[in-house]
Amino acid sequence: MLKSEILAAIEEMVLQNQNELIQTRRVIHQNPELSFKEIQTSERIYNALQEIPSLSVSRPTETSVLAVLKGGKEGKALALRSDMDALAIQEENQIDYQSLQPGVMHACGHDGHIAMLLSAAKILARFQSEIKGEIRFIFQHAEEYHPGGAREIVRQGVLKGVDGIFAVHLWVPLSVGKIGIARGPLMAAPDNFDITILGKGGHAAMPQETIDPILVSAQVITGLQALVSRMNNPLDPLVLSITGIHGGGTAYNVIPSQVDMKGTVRTFSREKRREIPAVMEKMIAGVCSAYGAGYTFQYELGYDPVINDDSFVSKISDILLRTVGADALETVSPVMGGEDFSAYLQDVPGALLFIGAGNAEKGIVNPHHHPRFNIDEESLVIGLRVLILTSMGFLDMI
Ligand code: NI
């Protein structure tokens, strides 16, 4: 086939697939499952892939699915990845395909990722004899929950012999029709911490007899915020958020003995990430010692930052410029959210792209992980097109 014939055939198949794409996404949306528990979801994916001729389908882990498409010609190997897990959120959208699972919701667009990658597998499989090389479709479990599914997939050797890896994320902050590309850093390293302030409880009317952990924790919070606002180079991104605080609270007249806090730190640079736990502990220890309080401090490293590979991004930008055109492409700034796609990028060059899924006119504006999060379903066909064009471009077919 000529390149122009391939491009025309892709476009026809993508448009033919639009209804199925939306229906698949809605079925998945109605049946969300939490991280590491994607039993039915992976079963559904496995069965759908089994029906596609020329794919060999397997299960690298209990709830993940891999499909391999070996092309008719020699060439490189590309991996495409979709995540598949939902979140512990009660859906508040009034839609006819609302979640059927109380307290569980696809509130990040992973339902759409599954639908797009299934359709991409189906369409790319029809070009099997033309394909130069190999495409691996990875349906990964547990993106939302540390330590994440990506690491397990990599450990199973799924990336062996792969030359590049690519994924798209539906992205509501970006308007539908836009494709968001970033060179280098895209998503931050999300690390978590727990702090306990150990004071001395007592009667609220005799504070001099106590070490008030509530006052100490207030000073600790202020001190930790100063690490960000006063002690960090503003050009080196750093977020420190306290997301939970609990102490006493059962009586008006009792000073508790202990306050527990938790939070998250977001960084991009390796150096900053390495130094932050010690800097935090110095602040906590200093404040506590001034008040005579004790403390415990635990810091847990999360995913690595997602740093897109420069030459991979150049390659796909070039493909998309030639096919979807410059108007659709938008350079996006990095965001401080995390993504375990970084686990693949440790081994193989690749990139994560954003597919615009927001639409203010339709009221589709709620952020990811919100109980009324939704996507503009027009974005699905765009994401599908991007997955297919990028794959074919990477394998030097178009
Ligand atoms: Ni997500």
Boltz pocket constraint, residues with backbone or C-beta under 6 A from the ligand:
constraints:
  - pocket:
      binder: B
      contacts: [[A, 108], [A, 109], [A, 110], [A, 143], [A, 169]]
      max_distance: 6.0
